[in-house]
Amino acid sequence: MEKRDAYFDNAKLFLMILVVFGHFLQPFMDDHPLYNDLYYFIFTFHMPAFILISGYFAKNGPKPIMSLVKKLLLPYLFFQVLYSCYYTLIGLQDSFSLDLGIPQWSLWFLLSLFGWNVLLHLINYFSVKQVLIGSVILALLVGYFPIFDRYLAIQRTLAFFPYFMVGYVIPKSWVEKLKAYPKKWMALLLFSGLFLFIQGNDLINKYWVFGSKPYEDYLAHPLLGGPQRLLFFVAGLIGIIAFLLLVPKERHFFSNWGKNTLTVYLLHGFLVKGLRALEYDFEISSLELVLLFIGSMLLTAALSSRRVGQWIKKGKRVLQPSL
């Protein structure tokens, strides 16, 4: 059995903490300009980094379609039903309704991960360079077609496909150099520049970083959507590089938790959405923001635990992909 790489386990764990924190932070974005900027700063690179890592671990080549169906589509169907029931129970839906074509909240990632792995089969017909360039062109063009909205997460799948392909083409030697790069202060410099870029953009809204809507739905000048998406693609890569520079390469007590990030991703939404259903209306202080981050770390650690992982395996053995 191939030994796991502690570096990527650590990276996935830290990214998942940011995912959970970002979802908890969203209701408080308007409480303070800093919270708003912090939210968009995180969203600029955390899911792109996950997607790039997924592409990096697809280097063995395209997977059989039926294997992808079992690992990704069956869990999607299961959680789509489960979340629909839960939303009805907590009042986010007036009555039970199930639309398999419109993914519930975070479940878009399962559909998109399936899509990226299917699209990877294109390397059997074109060069990897051609597929990479094509992925960028598709990402820029898809936003101009309003027919591609949230249905089957097609808009997001194509918008984020370049990150998957960048991860696929990155040589392992580059990653080793990144791990060993001694000037960690470069990461802080890159992160600072990215944060200032976000802070200086008064027009930004969540769809700039979500990639889930056509340009005409969130831009005053839709024709500028392609350049805007390209700009944020570059910003995402800068954030990913900065993040990976800071990830420890050694194995620590928390490293094994990085094996179970998909479990965290699928389950944390029950708590996040349950809290949002309460429709609370209060502001949080800077100290409470810190406590929110600590709570995000604790929840991620709890859902990453071996006990929860064993429960998932017993309950549904098809739910074993690695995010």
N, C-alpha and C positions, 0 to 999 in steps of 0.2 A: 504494500500500500504506500502510495506516494506521501511523503511527509508534507504537512500543511505549511504554508509560508506565513509565519507570524506577522510579517509586515502587512500583508493584505487582510489578515484577520483583524489586526489593530485598525487598519484604515476603515474597514466596513463597520466595525463597532462605533468608531468616532463619528462616521457619517450617519449612522442610524440614530445616534444621540441627537445630532443636528436635525434630522428629520422629525423626530418626536418633539424636540424643543420648538421647531418652527411651527408645527401644528398647534402646539399649546399657546404659542405666542400670537398667532393670527388674530384672535378676538381683541387683543390689546394693542394692535398696531397703531391705532389713532390716539393712544393715550399720550404719546410723546414722539417727537420727530426721530429720536434715536431708535425707538422700537421699530418704527416703520423702515428706517434705513437698515437696521440689523436684519429684519425679516427678508428684505430683498437681497441683501448681501449674502445671506445663507442660501437662499433659493437660486442664486446665480450659479452656484457650483456644486451643491450637495447631491442632487439627483444626477446631473451630468457626470459627476465623479463615479457614482454607482454604475451608471451606464457604461462609462469607459472601462471600468474594472470588469464588467460583464463581458465586454468585447475582448478584453485582454485574455480572459480565461476561455475564450472560444477559439483559441489558436489551433486547437487540434482539428479544426475544420467543422463544416456544417453537420449538425446532428440530424438523425432520422426524424421525419415529420411526426411519426407516431410516438416517438419518445418525447417530443416536445408537447404533443397533445396531452400525454399522461402527466408530465411534470408541471405544465403551466395552464393548459385550458381546463383540465378537470378541477384543479384548485380554484380557478377563476369561477367556474360554474357553482361550485360548492359555496364559496364565500359570497358570491353575488346573491344567492338565495338567502344565506344567513344574514347578510347586512340588510337586505330588503325586509326580512322579518323583524330584525332589530329596530330599524328605522320606524316601522309601523308601531312597534311596542313602545318606543320612547316618544312618539308623537312627531317625528320629523316627516312622516308621511301620514296623510289623513286615513288612508286605507292601504291594504297590502297591494302592491303592484310590482310586477317583475318584468324588466326589460333587459334581456340578455345582451342587447346591442349597445346599451349605454352603461359603461362600468360605474359602479358605485364608488365614488370618492377615490381612494388610493388604489383601487383594483385595476386602474388603467395600466399599471406597471406590468402586471402579469400578461395582459394582452400585448403590450408593446414588446416585452421581452420575447414573447412567442414570435411576433412580427419581425424583430431584428434577426432572430436566429433563422427564420424562414428566408428573409432577404439575403442572408449570408450565403445561401445557395447560389446567388448570382456569381460568386467567384468561380463557379464551375463553368461559366460561359463567358466571363469577362475577366480581365486582369484585376488584381486587388486595387491597383491605382485607379482604374476606371470606375470601380464600384465606389471607392472613397470619394472621388470627384463627383460622381453621380449622386451620392448621398447628400452632399452639400447643395447641389443644384436642386434636388427634390425638396430639401428642407426649406430652401428659400422660396420655391415656387408654390408649394402646397398651401401656403397662407393666403394666396391670391384666389383660391377656389373655395367659396363658402359652402359648397356641398360637403366638404370634409370638415365636420365639426367634431362633436364628441363621439360620433358613431364609431364603435369598435376601436376607439382611441387612435384612429388613422392619422389625424392631424398631429397628435403628440408623437406617435411612432415615427413618422417621417421627419418631424421637426428635430427629434433627438437622435435620429439614426447616425448622423456624422460622428457623434461621440462614441458610439458603439464601434464604428469602423476605425476611428483613431485608436481606440484601445486594441483593436485587432491587429493593426499594422505596427504598433509600437514594438520595437525589438526588446527582448528581455535585457539586453545589455544596457539599454537606456534606463530601464528601471533600476538596474543595479547601480548605475552611476548616480541616479537620483537618491537612492538609499544612502550612498556613501558621501554625498555632497556635503562638505563641511560647513559651508557658509549659510547656516540656518537663518541668519538675519535677512537673507534675500526673501524668504517666505513672508516675513513681517513687512518688508518693503512692498512686495507684490500685493499682499492683503490690504495694506494701507492705501495703495493706489486704487485697488478695486473698490474699497469702501468709499473713498472720495468720489470716485466715478458715479457710484450709486447715489451718494448724498447730493451730488450736483445735478442730478436728473429729476426735475420736478414733474416730468410727464409720465414717469414710470407707473405702471399698474401691474397687477399680478399676472396678467396674461402675457406680459413681456417675457416673463420667466417660466410660465406654465407651458407655453407652446401648445395650448389646447384649443385655441380659437383662431378663425381666419382673421386676417389683418383688419378687415372692414368692421369687425365687431369691437375692436379696442383701440384703433388708431384714428386720429382725426384726418390723417393723410395716408390712406392705405397703400398708395404707391410706394411709400417709403418703408413698407413692411420688410421687404427683402434686405435692404441695407441694415435696418434695425436688428433683424434676426442674425445677420452675419456679425454685427458688432457684438451682440450678446453671446454668440458662439465663441468668439475670441476671448471675451471677458470670462466665460465659463472655463476655457482652457487655462487662462491665467490663474483663476481661483483653484483649479485642480492641481496645477503644478505647485502652487504655494502650499496647499493642503498636504500633498504627498511629501513635500520637503520636511514637514514637521512630524510626520508619522514615525513613531519609534519602530525600528526593525527587529528589536529583540522580543522574545516571548516573555510576557508578564502574566500575572494572575488573571488578568481580564481578557487575555488574547483569545481563549477558547470561546468566549461569548460572541466573538465575531463570526463563528460558524453558523449562528442561528438568527441572523439578521432578518431573514424573510419571515420567520415566526413573529418577530417583533413588529415588522412592517404590517403584517396582516392582522395582528391582534390589538395593537395599541389604538386603532381607530375606534374600537368599542368604547374605550374610556374617553377619548377625545370627543367623539360625537355625543356620548352620553352627557358630558359636561356642557357641551354647546346647546343641547336640548333644554337645559335649565334656563337658558336665556338670561344669564346673569348680567348685571349692568354695574360694573365698578371698575375703577382704574387701579393699576398696580404701581408700586414704587420701585425704585432701582433695587432695593434690597429684595423685594418680592420677585423681581425679574431674575435675580441670582438664585433665589429659592426655586423658581420655576425651572431653571436650568438644572439645578441639583435634582429636583424631582424627575426631570426627564432622564437623567443619568440612572437614577435608581429604578425607574420603570423599565428602561432598556435592559439593565442588568437582570432584573427579575424575570422579564419575558425571554431573556437569553439563557436562562438557567437550564441545567440538565433536566430538572424535574418537568418543566414546561415542555421541553423538547421531547421527552419520553411520552408525555401525555398526547402530544400532537401525533407522534408516530403510532401510538396505539389506536388513536381515534380515526386517523386517516392516513394510511401509509403512502398515499400518492402525494402528500404535501411535504416533500422532502427536497425541493430545489434549493440551491444556495443563491442568495441575492448578492 
